[in-house]
């Protein structure tokens, strides 16, 4: 508790000193630093900001599928996932299961300490609910993809694309996007290209999620047209991810895998991983103007 309060004081000082931008300015100012960067000792990280239209649509799709399947449905917090997380933690008597949405992860990265505490989770919830009232989903996703850590000193989609693939973020392929989405929970450990067999298994599960979301969306469109022949609205239609197998923890700072993901094994004892799924079109992501 003392450590958390001390860190929050550091956060306030950082905001006042201009190292971290206030929440109200997130709509129109691109943050150059986050509390995660500061806690990692990266006060002046080398990174290039890119707009959402210049980030591969495949990367947007896979990150949403892996980390927050109901991103366009909730208002900052996925209460159903929170309930499941709480029930599982009570059974395990440990704080293990991740339940953070993309918005909650972004608030943690921007303003909160890395140490996992219940009070920090409560602050994540409060900040996420607040920021979604003033910042659009597209802007939140853009900021998230530009500040998330993808390896030691590697922050944002453009830095990750250059580091792992020697290309810009708008040219990331489907398989490369699967890799980046798969390593989000532990980039320091899993951020090695070409990916390990264990990471390939995570990629395969994320590919399954993408395929099932697209299939569910198609079914909903057919049913909707039978009842309402007029054109569907432009806003994304939410699909509950309940039947979709989890690709791992939602919290980017947890090392615990979900029940549907096999435990990590050494290269010598792990079988050959399945190949990544072919590209699918997720209607929740708007067409990239650069594609």
Buried (B, 14 or more C-beta within 10 A) or exposed (E): EEEBEEBBEBBEEBBEEEBBBEBEEBEEEBBBBBBBBBBBEBEEBEBEBBBBBBBBBBBBBBBBBBBBBBBBBBEBBBEBBBEBBEEBBEEEEEBBBBBBBBBBBBBBBBBBBBEBBEEBBEBBBBBBBBBBEEBEBBBBBBBBBBBBBBBEBBBBBBBBBBBBBEBBBBEBBBBBBBBBBBBBBBBEBBBEBEBBBBBBBBBBBBBBBBBBBBEBBEEBEEEBEEEEEEEEEEEBBBBEBEEBBBBBBBBBBBEBBBEEBEEBEEEEEBEEBEEBBEBBBBBBBEEBEBE
